[in-house]
Amino acid sequence: MTPVDTENRAPSTTPDRARVPVRSIVVTYVCVLLVGMGLAWAFLSMRAVAGVGGSCASGGAYEIATPCPDGSWLIAIAIPMMLIAMFAGSGFGMSVGAPALLLPMWALLFGSLGWNFLEFGVKDGVEIGFLVCGVMFWGMAAPAWWAMFVAFTNRIRGKSDPERNEKAAKERAAANVWSAGSLDGSLWWWAIYAVLGSAGAFFGVAIYALASA
């Protein structure tokens, strides 16, 4: 019998789909939840402050004319929490083929805050300052929405082009073994993001309600 040379054997090019990066997936999921929670806090806190005229204050030795509504202090946590979760979630998520969180966070944050400005700009008479801010915020959200629309369009076109889709899959497999799995490069990641982000927003609303009670 001829001995088998196991040392000089060429490595297998077949992707090892069993090697699942659990840590990266879990961190990504948690970060999406935190982004959804932070969006809810920012949205509700801004509405509360806008409801008392757009400015308020808390604490200090002097008498405060307009105290800040209960729960509005959560916006001070929401912004840094969203930024940290966005960077961490994007880093870990992209390592497993998931979309970065920057565009959805940017689009939803500025879009929702812009809505608040526009709504309160016409709620009790016309407030030019609120309307101008609303238009500016929607203008800042528009590039993110457009970029995601282009990405979705390209993804759908790629799915309809078997040759292009196969080439992209091979490139992803070469870059990351697990990223060649069924979720990589698919619209399923966006569906997962939508579910987790909605769950995070739900918990955010519940926590805001408790803080405002």
Order of alpha helices (4+ residues) and beta strands (2+ residues): alpha-alpha-alpha-alpha-alpha-alpha
